[in-house]
Amino acid sequence: MAKTALFEDPRTVRLIHHAARIFIERSYEAATVEDIASAAGMGKASVYRMVGDKAALLNAVIAHATHHMLLACKVAFDPQRPAEDMLTEFAVGYITAMYRPFAGGLPFYQVARLMIAMGFSRPEVMQDFIAAYQADGVEPLVRYLQCRSDAGELAPTDRRDAVTFFQLIFYTDQALAYHETAPSPEVIVETARYRVRRFLYGCALSDQAKAG
């Protein structure tokens, strides 16, 4: 079954969510297909028929998480909009997606932790995610920042600036390091605005460039 087709079947999505929860709670190494089948209320044979073995379940979890993250990146970057407004809108959506319930009610940042851990222990399962993140996340942002640089709003930029922006709003300090509940929408907006302003401070034109 194609990866995109997996997400069109509610029963399969429910299975993937249970797999994600089991992997998070017990670790990938300790989890078994039997554990996941039992949590999903189905037989082991059904799991193999619908998705496959434990490695295939992990691949499906990563693919579904990738789909979730890329939806958060689907902001149409308007090259005419000022950087602070455009990037704040993007950051609000991205940070909100990190807290959104994903697998059996778990906030998505817990799935992000699993993805990071798998990136170290099983880097091959992250290859599709990295490719999609670069194509659908980083590249559109690179083009937008270049447009704002060409317009004279920002200093000359490169790919590292786009990657830095994602790292800045990925909530590596709060969401990935600590268990916490989702803040209010107002707090998310303020957090996004603060981080965008700190990012833009580093991308600002120098006084000499402004004068020239």
C-alpha positions in Angstrom: 0.0 0.0 0.0 1.4 3.5 -0.9 2.2 5.7 2.0 -0.4 8.3 1.1 -3.1 5.6 0.8 -2.3 4.5 4.4 -3.6 7.8 5.7 -6.9 7.5 3.8 -8.1 4.5 5.8 -9.3 5.5 9.3 -8.6 2.0 10.7 -5.0 2.1 9.5 -4.5 5.6 10.8 -5.8 4.4 14.2 -3.3 1.5 14.1 -0.4 4.0 13.2 -1.4 6.2 16.1 -1.4 3.2 18.5 2.0 2.2 17.1 3.4 5.7 17.7 2.1 5.7 21.3 3.6 2.3 22.1 6.9 3.3 20.5 7.0 6.5 22.6 5.9 4.8 25.9 8.0 1.6 25.6 10.7 2.6 23.0 10.9 1.1 19.6 13.3 -1.7 20.7 11.0 -2.9 23.6 7.7 -2.6 21.7 6.3 -5.7 19.9 3.8 -6.1 17.1 1.7 -8.0 19.6 1.6 -4.9 21.9 0.5 -2.7 19.1 -2.1 -5.1 17.8 -3.6 -5.5 21.3 -3.7 -1.7 21.8 -5.4 -1.3 18.5 -7.9 -4.0 19.2 -7.0 -6.2 16.3 -5.1 -9.4 15.6 -1.5 -9.6 14.8 -2.3 -11.0 11.3 -4.4 -7.9 10.6 -1.4 -5.6 11.5 0.9 -7.5 9.1 -1.8 -7.3 6.4 -2.5 -3.6 6.8 1.0 -2.2 7.3 3.6 -4.9 7.9 6.1 -5.8 10.5 7.5 -3.6 13.3 9.9 -1.8 11.0 7.1 -1.1 8.5 5.0 0.3 11.4 7.9 2.6 12.3 8.1 3.7 8.7 4.4 4.4 8.7 4.6 6.4 11.9 7.5 8.5 10.5 5.6 9.0 7.2 2.4 10.1 9.0 4.4 12.4 11.3 6.1 13.9 8.2 2.7 14.5 6.6 1.6 16.3 9.8 4.7 18.5 9.9 4.6 19.4 6.3 0.9 20.5 6.6 2.2 23.0 9.1 4.6 24.3 6.5 1.9 24.8 3.9 1.9 28.6 4.3 2.0 30.4 1.0 5.0 32.7 1.3 4.0 36.0 -0.2 7.2 37.7 -1.4 5.5 41.1 -1.1 4.7 40.8 2.6 7.1 42.2 5.2 9.2 39.5 6.8 8.0 40.0 10.4 4.3 39.6 9.4 4.9 36.6 7.1 7.3 34.7 9.3 5.2 35.3 12.4 2.2 33.8 10.7 4.3 30.8 9.7 5.8 30.4 13.1 2.4 30.5 14.9 1.1 27.7 12.6 4.2 25.6 13.1 4.4 26.0 16.9 0.7 25.2 17.2 1.2 22.0 15.2 3.8 20.9 17.6 1.3 20.9 20.4 -1.7 19.6 18.4 -2.9 16.1 19.6 -1.6 13.5 17.2 -1.3 9.9 18.4 -4.0 8.9 20.7 -4.2 12.4 22.2 -0.4 12.7 22.7 0.9 16.1 21.6 2.9 16.0 18.4 6.1 17.1 20.1 6.3 13.7 21.7 6.2 12.1 18.3 8.9 14.6 17.2 11.1 13.3 20.1 10.6 9.8 18.7 11.7 11.0 15.2 14.8 12.6 16.6 15.7 9.4 18.5 15.2 7.3 15.5 17.4 9.7 13.5 20.3 8.6 15.7 19.6 4.9 16.0 18.0 4.2 12.6 19.0 7.0 10.3 17.7 5.2 7.2 14.0 5.6 8.3 14.5 9.4 8.4 15.7 9.8 4.8 12.2 10.4 3.3 11.4 12.9 6.1 14.6 14.8 5.5 14.0 15.0 1.8 10.5 16.2 2.2 11.5 18.7 4.9 14.1 20.2 2.6 11.8 20.3 -0.4 8.6 21.5 1.2 9.9 23.3 4.2 13.4 24.8 3.7 13.3 25.6 0.0 10.2 27.8 0.0 11.6 29.7 3.0 14.9 30.1 1.2 13.1 31.6 -1.8 11.0 33.9 0.4 14.0 35.2 2.4 15.9 35.9 -0.9 12.9 37.9 -2.2 12.9 40.0 1.0 16.7 40.5 0.6 16.3 41.5 -3.0 13.6 44.0 -1.8 16.1 45.6 0.5 14.5 44.5 3.8 17.0 41.8 4.8 20.7 41.3 4.4 21.9 38.8 1.9 20.7 35.3 3.0 21.5 31.7 2.3 20.1 28.2 3.1 21.6 28.3 6.6 19.3 31.1 7.5 16.2 29.1 6.6 17.5 26.1 8.5 18.3 28.3 11.5 14.7 29.7 11.5 13.2 26.2 11.6 15.5 25.3 14.5 14.5 28.5 16.3 10.8 27.9 16.1 11.0 24.1 16.6 10.7 24.6 20.3 13.8 22.5 21.1 14.0 24.0 24.6 10.4 23.7 25.9 8.5 21.1 23.8 11.3 18.6 23.2 13.0 18.9 26.6 10.1 19.0 29.0 6.6 17.7 29.3 4.2 20.6 29.1 0.6 21.4 28.1 -0.2 23.6 25.2 -0.1 27.3 26.0 -2.9 29.6 25.1 -3.1 30.9 21.5 -2.1 34.3 22.8 1.1 32.9 24.3 1.9 31.0 21.2 1.5 34.2 19.1 3.7 36.2 21.5 6.3 33.4 21.5 6.3 33.2 17.7 6.6 37.0 17.4 9.6 37.1 19.9 11.4 34.3 18.1 10.8 35.9 14.7 12.1 39.2 15.9 15.3 37.6 17.3 15.8 35.8 14.0 15.3 39.0 12.0 17.7 40.8 14.2 20.4 38.6 12.9 19.2 39.1 9.3 19.0 42.9 9.5 20.8 45.1 7.1 23.8 46.8 8.5 23.7 50.6 8.9 26.3 50.8 6.1 24.1 48.8 3.8 21.1 50.9 4.6 23.0 54.0 3.9 24.4 52.6 0.6 
